[in-house]
Each structure stands twice: as structure tokens, then as C-alpha cells.
Amino acid sequence: MKEARADAKISRLAEGSVPRANTENLTNRNTQLDSSMQEAREKHDSTMNAAVTGLITSVVSATSQMLAGHLDNGFAQFKTNADALQRDLLNLNSAVASDKTTKNRNVQNMMRLRAR
């Protein structure tokens, strides 16, 4: 009987120790998983920050290059347009002066014809 009680006690203790061992094992695994997940989050955050920084740098660089190109091209186009406008105004003034001269000649010719 004493042996049966001792065996029962050993079995109960053994059963109780197995769940404790499983619990400790699970706790250790959870701790390892938590630390691995934290490390993965940190790597992810670091990678995302680097990607965002690279994207912003690319956008700023491309925008500055584009603006610099447009400003240079825009100024050149403005100068070309201004020169063309100046030529057109000179041609127009010349045409108006020519038309005035022609009109004056025509008026003079008509007055001569009437005077006859």
C-alpha cells in the first residue's frame, strides 16, 4: 500500500512537472519569438526609412533638374519670342510708315488729278 501511495505520488508529481516543463518551454519560445519579431520590426522600420529617404532624395533631385532645365529652356524660349516680337514690331512700323508714305503719295496724286 505504501508503495501504491508512493507510486501515485510520483505519478502526480511527474504529471505536474510535465506541464511546468511545457509551460517553461512555451514561455522560452514566446520570448524568442517576441525578440525575433522586435528585431524584424526594427529592420523593417530601418529599411522603410531608407526607402522613403531614397524616394524623397530622388524626387527632389529630379524636380531640381527638371526646373533647372525648364528655367534654362524657358529663358531661351522667352528670349527667342522677345526677339521675334521685336522684329515683328519693326516690320509693322516699317509697313505702317510705308503705308503712310504710299497713302500720302496717293493723296498728293489725287489732288494733282483734281487740280487739272
Phi, psi and omega per residue, in radians:
M1 nan -0.756 3.108
K2 -1.081 -0.620 3.129
E3 -1.175 -0.677 3.131
A4 -1.131 -0.740 3.105
R5 -1.125 -0.723 3.134
A6 -1.130 -0.724 3.100
D7 -1.114 -0.734 3.131
A8 -1.105 -0.730 3.141
K9 -1.133 -0.745 3.110
I10 -1.096 -0.725 3.120
S11 -1.102 -0.778 3.141
R12 -1.096 -0.749 3.126
L13 -1.124 -0.693 3.128
A14 -1.143 -0.737 3.127
E15 -1.130 -0.691 3.134
G16 -1.202 -0.558 -3.112
S17 -1.338 -0.517 3.123
V18 -1.130 -0.843 3.093
P19 -1.096 -0.618 3.100
R20 -1.108 -0.718 3.132
A21 -1.134 -0.742 3.107
N22 -1.116 -0.712 3.135
T23 -1.108 -0.781 3.111
E24 -1.116 -0.711 3.129
N25 -1.105 -0.790 3.128
L26 -1.128 -0.700 3.112
T27 -1.084 -0.750 3.102
N28 -1.091 -0.769 3.122
R29 -1.099 -0.755 3.123
N30 -1.081 -0.702 3.105
T31 -1.096 -0.767 3.111
Q32 -1.108 -0.747 3.126
L33 -1.121 -0.737 3.118
D34 -1.060 -0.773 3.136
S35 -1.165 -0.652 3.095
S36 -1.150 -0.717 3.123
M37 -1.156 -0.703 3.107
Q38 -1.093 -0.748 3.109
E39 -1.107 -0.731 3.118
A40 -1.126 -0.690 3.096
R41 -1.086 -0.772 3.134
E42 -1.098 -0.750 3.099
K43 -1.116 -0.725 3.128
H44 -1.086 -0.826 3.138
D45 -1.076 -0.734 3.130
S46 -1.107 -0.763 3.131
T47 -1.136 -0.738 3.136
M48 -1.140 -0.714 3.101
N49 -1.081 -0.734 3.113
A50 -1.123 -0.709 3.139
A51 -1.147 -0.761 3.133
V52 -1.134 -0.738 3.103
T53 -1.069 -0.762 3.102
G54 -1.093 -0.712 3.137
L55 -1.134 -0.803 -3.141
I56 -1.102 -0.742 3.118
T57 -1.074 -0.730 3.132
S58 -1.128 -0.765 -3.123
V59 -1.123 -0.788 -3.140
V60 -1.110 -0.759 -3.140
S61 -1.097 -0.833 -3.132
A62 -1.115 -0.700 3.140
T63 -1.137 -0.757 3.141
S64 -1.151 -0.687 3.098
Q65 -1.139 -0.717 -3.131
M66 -1.135 -0.786 3.136
L67 -1.126 -0.717 3.122
A68 -1.076 -0.741 3.107
G69 -1.147 -0.739 -3.141
H70 -1.190 -0.662 3.127
L71 -1.143 -0.770 3.108
D72 -1.114 -0.847 3.132
N73 -1.158 -0.663 -3.132
G74 -1.127 -0.735 3.118
F75 -1.150 -0.746 3.118
A76 -1.077 -0.729 3.122
Q77 -1.158 -0.719 3.102
F78 -1.046 -0.789 3.137
K79 -1.087 -0.750 3.114
T80 -1.081 -0.780 3.134
N81 -1.142 -0.689 3.129
A82 -1.138 -0.738 3.114
D83 -1.107 -0.736 3.129
A84 -1.135 -0.696 3.120
L85 -1.135 -0.719 3.118
Q86 -1.105 -0.747 3.083
R87 -1.082 -0.757 3.135
D88 -1.094 -0.696 3.111
L89 -1.139 -0.718 3.091
L90 -1.092 -0.753 3.113
N91 -1.118 -0.685 3.135
L92 -1.167 -0.789 3.103
N93 -1.058 -0.701 3.115
S94 -1.129 -0.735 3.127
A95 -1.151 -0.710 3.119
V96 -1.121 -0.781 3.109
A97 -1.068 -0.725 3.118
S98 -1.127 -0.733 3.122
D99 -1.129 -0.675 3.111
K100 -1.127 -0.739 3.118
T101 -1.103 -0.784 3.127
T102 -1.114 -0.749 -3.139
K103 -1.112 -0.757 3.111
N104 -1.078 -0.712 3.105
R105 -1.119 -0.756 3.130
N106 -1.095 -0.723 3.119
V107 -1.124 -0.755 3.122
Q108 -1.092 -0.723 3.124
N109 -1.140 -0.698 3.129
M110 -1.153 -0.684 3.131
M111 -1.148 -0.667 3.078
R112 -1.122 -0.734 3.139
L113 -1.132 -0.699 -3.138
R114 -1.204 -0.593 -3.107
A115 -1.221 -0.342 -3.105
R116 -1.358 nan nan
